[in-house]
Amino acid sequence: MQTVFDGHVDPTIVERSLAASSLGSMWLDIARPEYPRLSSSTTCDLLVVGGGYTGLWTALHAAQRNPDQRIVLIEADRIGWAASGRNGGFVEASITHGHANGKTRWPNEIDRLTEMGIENLDGMQDEIARLGLDVEWQRSGMLAVATEPHQVEWLQEAADEGEGRFLSSEDVQNEVHSPTYRAALFEADTCAIVHPAKLALELSRACAEAGVRIYEHTNAASLDSGGVAVRVDTGGAIVTARQVVLATNVFTSLLKRNRFHTVPVYDYVLATEPLTDAQMDRIGWTNRQGIGDSANQFHYYRRTEDNRIVWGGYDAIYHFGRKVDAAYENRPDTYRRLAEHFFITFPQLDDVTFSHRWAGAIDTNTRFCAHWGLARDGRVAYVNGFTGLGVGAARFAADVCLDLLSGKDTPRTELEMVRKKPLPFPPEPLASIGIQATRWSLDRADHAEGRRNALLRTLDALGLGFDS
């Protein structure tokens, strides 16, 4: 059977909408501070490798815990240039990539994990306000919409379990006008939206003000431990640190043990030109809820402060060999598909054009949310695997890393989620074959009223199924 997104869109509308778009993240089209390259060897108490959200929250919270620490953060490129400057800006409370995913994997912990997620989101909101970070924070809530009949039942069941408020077709049309919406689930307090690049840059400012030394264009080439210190070679200078946090996420880990635990999957995004008041009136989107649809291959979208619509998701592309390559970011077929789906969702916006198109690599593992560990006699902590839901979870992950390095048990380190690691992905070509087969099966499920085939049922039974 067909889904609503198999509908026809005039190709001339799609081509016109994309014709003037620029390749590159809209969020990064802002003034950014320059931090120096590390040019000479140095020592510190804590070295943080990676200048995205995880690394920045780690450095900031380490400085808050012990202001006398000497903390260094190094970034191979620019602060926030990768996933932290390319995501949709959804700050979700879930630290398990959705309630269903967490409940399946840690049924005995899910209530506590849910509480910790809300505590983390509340704490993030309070900290941003306290530090005066200009990140365009709005506690907007999240609207999950059903675009197929079988999804209505899913959302009703979630509402019955207390996960949000069920909205009928009429109710959801009162919020946002789309002919594709059949029902929705609204969670008012579990999601905020931000300007993602501003979040990274403002965190870097807070780090610098707290005494953290930040170096850009400083790539960590290798890690060597001996005695009571860890030495990180940056290809021109050596950083000798008492402790290290590896926050490199999708990029190749300095620890070989981690290299089979994550794979890079490319996500693609469009951003419209600012909509006029008349265009906004056509869709009635007067609030600023984040929106996502309910298929396995889903779209996510939100409004910006200047009334652009950021529209992403659906295609999730893995390239053979676990490669991360800027050449993968320009994928015309995917951008055309995203534009088609935009106009199916909002046909009344057929005069809208896109200003930007971009992509980025997401680090995913076989449980679809972060995993942690210690190495080198407890002197190196790491975290990976956020699977696209790391804007909020990165702050929680940073605190876990610092707890692990402290050597003391905390409510966070005692979690089964923290103590246990996911199964690794197999080597090539098995990884590629398995990922492509799973992606095909998820698409088939979307076209079969959600029914999962034998492969997906087997993965579910092994605890490897994607169900969030």
C-alpha positions as CSV (number, residue, x, y, z in Angstrom):
1,M,0.0,0.0,0.0
2,Q,1.0,3.6,-0.4
3,T,1.6,6.2,2.3
4,V,0.6,9.8,2.2
5,F,4.2,10.7,1.2
6,D,4.0,8.7,-2.0
7,G,1.6,11.3,-3.3
8,H,2.5,13.4,-6.4
9,V,4.0,16.8,-6.3
10,D,4.5,19.0,-9.4
11,P,8.2,18.7,-10.1
12,T,8.4,22.3,-11.3
13,I,7.4,23.4,-7.8
14,V,10.1,21.3,-6.2
15,E,12.8,22.4,-8.6
16,R,11.9,26.1,-8.2
17,S,11.8,25.8,-4.4
18,L,15.4,24.4,-4.3
19,A,17.0,26.4,-7.2
20,A,18.5,29.2,-5.1
21,S,19.3,27.2,-1.9
22,S,22.8,27.3,-0.5
23,L,24.6,24.1,0.6
24,G,25.5,24.5,4.2
25,S,23.9,24.8,7.6
26,M,21.8,27.9,8.0
27,W,22.6,27.9,11.8
28,L,26.3,28.5,11.1
29,D,25.6,31.6,9.1
30,I,26.4,33.7,12.2
31,A,29.4,35.4,13.6
32,R,31.6,32.9,15.5
33,P,34.5,33.6,17.8
34,E,38.0,32.4,16.8
35,Y,39.9,30.3,19.3
36,P,43.7,29.7,18.7
37,R,45.4,26.5,17.5
38,L,47.4,24.7,20.2
39,S,51.0,25.5,19.1
40,S,53.1,24.2,22.0
41,S,52.9,21.3,24.5
42,T,50.9,21.8,27.7
43,T,49.7,20.1,30.8
44,C,46.3,20.1,32.5
45,D,44.2,18.2,35.0
46,L,41.4,17.5,32.5
47,L,41.6,17.3,28.7
48,V,38.3,17.3,26.8
49,V,38.6,16.1,23.1
50,G,35.7,17.5,21.0
51,G,34.1,20.9,20.8
52,G,30.5,19.9,20.4
53,Y,27.8,19.9,23.0
54,T,29.2,16.9,25.0
55,G,32.7,18.3,25.2
56,L,31.5,21.8,26.1
57,W,29.1,20.7,28.8
58,T,31.8,18.4,30.2
59,A,34.4,21.2,30.4
60,L,31.9,23.7,31.8
61,H,30.6,21.3,34.5
62,A,34.1,20.2,35.4
63,A,35.0,23.9,36.0
64,Q,31.9,24.4,38.1
65,R,32.7,21.3,40.2
66,N,36.3,22.3,40.8
67,P,37.2,25.8,39.8
68,D,40.9,25.2,40.6
69,Q,41.2,22.5,37.9
70,R,43.3,23.3,34.8
71,I,41.0,22.3,31.9
72,V,41.8,22.2,28.2
73,L,39.4,21.6,25.4
74,I,40.6,20.8,21.9
75,E,38.6,20.7,18.7
76,A,39.9,19.5,15.3
77,D,37.8,22.0,13.3
78,R,35.6,24.8,14.8
79,I,33.5,24.8,17.9
80,G,30.0,23.4,17.0
81,W,30.8,22.9,13.3
82,A,29.6,19.3,13.1
83,A,26.4,17.8,14.6
84,S,26.1,20.6,17.2
85,G,25.7,23.2,14.4
86,R,23.6,21.2,12.0
87,N,20.8,19.6,14.0
88,G,17.1,20.7,14.2
89,G,17.5,22.4,17.6
90,F,15.1,20.0,19.4
91,V,16.1,19.7,23.1
92,E,14.2,16.6,24.2
93,A,13.9,15.4,27.8
94,S,14.4,11.7,26.8
95,I,17.9,10.4,27.4
96,T,16.8,7.0,26.0
97,H,15.8,8.1,22.5
98,G,12.2,7.9,23.4
99,H,10.1,6.3,26.1
100,A,9.4,3.1,24.0
101,N,13.0,2.5,23.3
102,G,14.0,3.0,27.0
103,K,11.1,0.9,28.3
104,T,12.0,-2.0,26.0
105,R,15.7,-2.0,27.0
106,W,15.5,-1.0,30.7
107,P,11.9,-1.7,31.9
108,N,13.0,-1.7,35.6
109,E,14.7,1.7,35.2
110,I,12.4,3.5,32.8
111,D,10.6,5.6,35.4
112,R,13.9,6.8,36.9
113,L,15.4,7.4,33.5
114,T,12.3,9.5,32.6
115,E,12.6,11.5,35.8
116,M,16.3,12.0,35.2
117,G,15.6,13.2,31.7
118,I,13.1,15.8,32.9
119,E,15.5,16.9,35.7
120,N,18.2,17.3,33.0
121,L,16.0,19.4,30.8
122,D,14.9,21.6,33.7
123,G,18.5,21.9,34.8
124,M,19.6,22.9,31.3
125,Q,16.9,25.6,31.1
126,D,17.8,27.0,34.5
127,E,21.5,27.0,33.7
128,I,21.0,28.7,30.4
129,A,19.0,31.4,32.2
130,R,21.5,31.7,35.1
131,L,24.5,32.0,32.8
132,G,22.7,34.4,30.4
133,L,23.3,32.3,27.3
134,D,21.6,33.7,24.2
135,V,20.4,30.5,22.5
136,E,16.8,31.4,21.6
137,W,15.5,28.9,24.1
138,Q,11.8,28.2,24.1
139,R,10.0,25.4,26.1
140,S,7.7,24.7,23.2
141,G,6.6,21.1,23.7
142,M,6.5,18.4,21.1
143,L,3.7,17.5,18.7
144,A,3.8,13.9,17.3
145,V,1.4,13.7,14.4
146,A,-0.3,10.7,12.8
147,T,-0.3,10.8,9.0
148,E,-1.6,7.2,8.5
149,P,-4.7,5.5,10.1
150,H,-2.7,2.9,12.1
151,Q,-0.6,5.6,13.7
152,V,-3.7,7.1,15.3
153,E,-4.0,4.0,17.5
154,W,-0.3,4.2,18.5
155,L,-0.7,7.8,19.7
156,Q,-3.9,7.0,21.5
157,E,-2.2,4.2,23.4
158,A,0.7,6.5,24.3
159,A,-1.7,9.0,25.7
160,D,-3.5,6.3,27.7
161,E,-0.1,5.4,29.2
162,G,0.3,9.0,30.3
163,E,2.9,10.1,27.7
164,G,1.0,13.2,26.5
165,R,-2.4,14.6,25.5
166,F,-4.2,13.0,22.6
167,L,-5.5,15.4,19.9
168,S,-8.2,14.5,17.5
169,S,-8.0,15.4,13.8
170,E,-10.0,18.6,14.5
171,D,-7.9,19.4,17.6
172,V,-4.6,19.1,15.7
173,Q,-5.9,21.1,12.7
174,N,-6.6,23.9,15.2
175,E,-2.9,23.9,16.1
176,V,-1.4,23.5,12.6
177,H,-3.2,23.1,9.3
178,S,-2.1,20.1,7.2
179,P,-4.2,17.7,5.2
180,T,-1.9,14.9,6.2
181,Y,-2.7,15.1,10.0
182,R,-5.1,12.6,11.3
183,A,-4.4,13.0,15.0
184,A,-1.6,14.0,17.3
185,L,0.0,13.5,20.7
186,F,1.2,16.7,22.5
187,E,3.8,16.6,25.2
188,A,3.9,20.1,26.6
189,D,6.9,19.9,28.9
190,T,9.3,17.4,27.4
191,C,10.8,19.4,24.6
192,A,12.4,22.8,24.0
193,I,13.7,24.4,20.9
194,V,16.9,26.3,20.5
195,H,19.2,27.8,17.9
196,P,21.7,24.9,17.9
197,A,24.8,26.7,16.8
198,K,24.2,29.6,19.3
199,L,24.0,26.9,22.0
200,A,27.4,25.6,21.1
201,L,29.0,29.0,20.8
202,E,27.4,30.4,24.0
203,L,28.6,27.3,25.9
204,S,32.1,27.9,24.6
205,R,31.9,31.5,25.9
206,A,30.7,30.2,29.3
207,C,33.6,27.7,29.3
208,A,36.2,30.4,28.5
209,E,34.8,32.6,31.2
210,A,35.1,29.7,33.7
211,G,38.8,29.4,32.9
212,V,38.7,26.6,30.3
213,R,41.4,26.9,27.6
214,I,39.9,26.3,24.2
215,Y,41.9,25.4,21.1
216,E,40.4,25.0,17.6
217,H,42.0,23.4,14.6
218,T,43.8,21.0,17.0
219,N,43.3,17.4,16.1
220,A,43.9,14.6,18.6
221,A,45.9,12.1,16.5
222,S,46.7,9.5,19.2
223,L,46.4,8.7,22.8
224,D,49.1,7.2,25.0
225,S,48.9,6.5,28.7
226,G,51.8,5.8,31.0
227,G,52.5,6.4,34.7
228,V,49.8,8.7,36.1
229,A,49.2,10.8,33.0
230,V,47.6,10.5,29.6
231,R,49.4,12.0,26.6
232,V,47.5,13.1,23.6
233,D,49.4,13.9,20.5
234,T,47.9,16.7,18.4
235,G,50.3,16.4,15.5
236,G,52.5,19.3,16.7
237,A,52.0,19.6,20.4
238,I,51.5,17.1,23.2
239,V,48.8,17.6,25.9
240,T,49.7,15.7,29.1
241,A,46.6,15.3,31.2
242,R,45.7,13.6,34.5
243,Q,42.3,12.7,33.0
244,V,40.7,12.8,29.6
245,V,37.1,12.8,28.2
246,L,36.6,11.7,24.6
247,A,33.6,13.5,23.2
248,T,34.2,12.9,19.5
249,N,30.9,11.0,18.9
250,V,30.6,10.2,15.2
251,F,34.3,10.6,14.4
252,T,36.8,7.8,14.8
253,S,37.6,7.2,18.4
254,L,41.1,7.3,19.8
255,L,40.2,4.0,21.5
256,K,40.1,1.0,19.2
257,R,37.5,-0.7,21.5
258,N,34.9,1.9,20.4
259,R,35.4,1.7,16.6
260,F,32.8,-1.0,16.1
261,H,30.2,0.4,18.5
262,T,29.0,3.2,16.3
263,V,28.3,3.9,12.7
264,P,27.8,7.2,10.9
265,V,24.4,7.8,9.4
266,Y,23.7,10.9,7.3
267,D,20.7,13.0,8.0
268,Y,19.4,15.8,5.6
269,V,17.7,19.1,6.3
270,L,16.1,22.0,4.4
271,A,15.3,25.5,5.7
272,T,12.8,27.8,4.0
273,E,13.1,31.5,3.5
274,P,11.3,33.5,6.2
275,L,7.6,33.0,5.8
276,T,5.4,36.1,5.4
277,D,2.5,36.8,7.8
278,A,0.1,35.7,5.0
279,Q,2.0,32.4,4.5
280,M,2.0,31.8,8.2
281,D,-1.8,32.4,8.3
282,R,-2.3,29.6,5.8
283,I,-0.9,27.0,8.1
284,G,-2.1,28.5,11.4
285,W,1.1,27.5,13.2
286,T,0.8,30.2,15.9
287,N,2.6,28.3,18.6
288,R,6.2,27.0,18.2
289,Q,5.8,23.4,19.0
290,G,8.4,21.0,17.5
291,I,6.7,18.6,15.2
292,G,7.5,15.1,14.1
293,D,5.5,12.5,12.3
294,S,5.1,8.9,13.5
295,A,6.5,6.6,10.8
296,N,9.7,4.7,11.1
297,Q,11.1,7.0,8.4
298,F,10.0,10.2,10.0
299,H,10.2,14.0,9.4
300,Y,11.0,16.5,12.1
301,Y,10.3,20.3,11.7
302,R,10.1,23.5,13.7
303,R,9.8,27.2,13.3
304,T,12.7,29.6,13.8
305,E,12.5,33.0,15.4
306,D,12.3,34.7,12.0
307,N,9.6,32.3,10.8
308,R,11.6,29.9,8.7
309,I,10.6,26.3,8.7
310,V,13.4,23.8,9.3
311,W,12.4,20.5,7.7
312,G,14.5,17.4,8.0
313,G,14.7,13.6,8.4
314,Y,13.2,10.7,6.5
315,D,16.3,9.5,4.5
316,A,19.0,8.1,6.8
317,I,22.0,7.2,4.6
318,Y,24.8,4.9,5.6
319,H,27.9,4.6,3.4
320,F,30.0,1.5,3.2
321,G,33.1,1.5,5.4
322,R,31.8,3.7,8.2
323,K,33.0,6.7,6.2
324,V,32.4,10.4,7.2
325,D,33.0,12.5,4.1
326,A,31.8,16.0,3.2
327,A,31.1,14.8,-0.3
328,Y,28.1,12.8,1.1
329,E,26.4,16.1,2.2
330,N,25.2,17.1,-1.3
331,R,22.6,14.5,-2.2
332,P,20.2,16.1,-4.7
333,D,17.7,13.1,-4.7
334,T,17.2,13.4,-1.0
335,Y,16.8,17.1,-1.0
336,R,14.1,16.8,-3.8
337,R,12.4,14.1,-1.8
338,L,12.4,16.3,1.3
339,A,10.9,19.2,-0.7
340,E,8.2,16.9,-2.1
341,H,7.3,15.8,1.4
342,F,7.2,19.4,2.6
343,F,4.7,20.3,-0.1
344,I,2.6,17.2,0.6
345,T,2.4,18.3,4.2
346,F,1.8,22.0,3.4
347,P,0.3,22.2,-0.1
348,Q,-0.9,25.7,0.8
349,L,2.8,26.8,0.9
350,D,3.5,26.0,-2.8
351,D,5.1,29.5,-3.2
352,V,7.7,28.9,-0.5
353,T,11.4,28.5,-1.4
354,F,14.3,27.0,0.5
355,S,17.3,29.1,1.4
356,H,19.5,26.3,2.7
357,R,20.1,22.6,2.4
358,W,22.6,20.7,4.5
359,A,23.5,17.3,6.0
360,G,25.5,15.9,8.9
361,A,26.6,12.5,10.2
362,I,24.8,11.1,13.3
363,D,26.6,8.6,15.5
364,T,24.3,5.6,16.1
365,N,24.7,2.4,18.0
366,T,22.7,-0.8,18.3
367,R,20.6,0.5,21.2
368,F,20.0,4.0,19.6
369,C,21.1,6.1,22.7
370,A,24.3,6.9,24.4
371,H,26.7,4.4,25.9
372,W,29.7,5.2,28.2
373,G,32.9,3.6,29.5
374,L,36.2,4.0,31.1
375,A,39.7,3.1,29.7
376,R,43.3,3.4,30.7
377,D,43.0,2.5,34.3
378,G,40.0,4.8,34.8
379,R,41.7,7.9,33.5
380,V,39.9,8.2,30.2
381,A,36.1,8.4,29.9
382,Y,34.1,8.3,26.7
383,V,30.5,8.5,25.4
384,N,29.1,7.8,22.0
385,G,25.9,6.9,20.2
386,F,23.3,9.6,20.7
387,T,21.6,8.7,17.4
388,G,20.3,12.2,16.6
389,L,18.8,13.0,20.0
390,G,21.8,14.4,21.7
391,V,21.0,18.1,22.1
392,G,19.6,17.6,25.6
393,A,21.1,14.2,26.4
394,A,24.7,15.5,25.8
395,R,24.4,17.5,29.1
396,F,23.4,14.4,31.0
397,A,26.2,12.4,29.3
398,A,28.8,15.0,30.3
399,D,27.8,14.6,34.0
400,V,28.0,10.8,33.7
401,C,31.6,11.1,32.2
402,L,32.7,13.3,35.1
403,D,31.0,11.0,37.6
404,L,32.9,8.0,36.1
405,L,36.2,9.8,36.3
406,S,35.5,10.7,40.0
407,G,35.6,7.0,40.8
408,K,32.6,7.5,43.1
409,D,29.2,5.8,42.7
410,T,26.4,8.2,41.9
411,P,22.7,7.7,40.9
412,R,23.8,8.2,37.3
413,T,26.7,5.7,37.3
414,E,24.6,3.0,39.0
415,L,22.2,2.9,36.1
416,E,22.1,-0.3,34.1
417,M,22.0,2.0,31.0
418,V,25.4,3.4,32.0
419,R,27.0,0.2,33.2
420,K,26.2,-1.9,30.2
421,K,27.3,-1.4,26.6
422,P,25.4,-2.1,23.4
423,L,26.4,-4.9,21.0
424,P,28.9,-3.8,18.4
425,F,28.1,-3.6,14.7
426,P,29.8,-6.3,12.6
427,P,32.7,-5.6,10.3
428,E,32.1,-4.9,6.6
429,P,30.5,-6.0,4.4
430,L,28.1,-7.4,7.1
431,A,27.5,-4.0,8.6
432,S,26.4,-2.5,5.3
433,I,24.2,-5.5,4.4
434,G,22.5,-5.5,7.8
435,I,21.9,-1.7,7.9
436,Q,20.6,-1.5,4.3
437,A,18.3,-4.5,4.9
438,T,17.0,-3.0,8.1
439,R,16.3,0.4,6.4
440,W,14.4,-1.4,3.6
441,S,12.4,-3.3,6.2
442,L,11.5,-0.2,8.1
443,D,10.3,1.4,4.8
444,R,8.2,-1.7,4.1
445,A,6.7,-1.5,7.6
446,D,5.6,2.0,6.9
447,H,3.9,0.8,3.7
448,A,2.3,-2.1,5.5
449,E,0.3,-0.3,8.3
450,G,3.3,-0.7,10.7
451,R,3.6,-4.5,10.4
452,R,7.2,-5.6,11.0
453,N,8.7,-8.3,8.8
454,A,10.7,-11.3,10.0
455,L,14.0,-9.3,10.1
456,L,12.6,-6.6,12.3
457,R,10.8,-9.0,14.6
458,T,14.1,-10.9,15.0
459,L,16.0,-7.6,15.8
460,D,13.2,-6.8,18.3
461,A,13.7,-10.1,20.0
462,L,17.4,-9.6,20.2
463,G,17.0,-6.1,21.7
464,L,18.3,-4.4,18.5
465,G,15.0,-3.1,17.1
466,F,14.3,0.5,16.5
467,D,11.1,1.4,18.2
468,S,11.2,5.0,19.2
